[in-house]
């Protein structure tokens, strides 16, 4: 499945107020799901000393994959609200990172480096 196929399939399950004219819902969902991912990792670290992927149990890994999927869903919804395909978001991001690497500023600070 490619990004655009995922976006199309994900939007078949989208049901929120003013879908198609609502940046707020998917943006808040994205932040909330990111928090859930971070919170799970924090608890794995606190409770089990886990700091690397290879230390995760299969169940822990599966839980994180499920949460990452929720994050991806909100990315797809927000991209749709912006009127852009998710594949374009991925392409723009890779081009930005490649440009930063080529200019030696990938570890620098600031959005527009």
Secondary structure as UniProt FT lines:
FT   HELIX           3..11
FT   TURN            12..13
FT   TURN            17..20
FT   HELIX           23..48
FT   HELIX           53..55
FT   HELIX           58..82
FT   HELIX           86..102
FT   TURN            103..104
FT   TURN            106..107
//
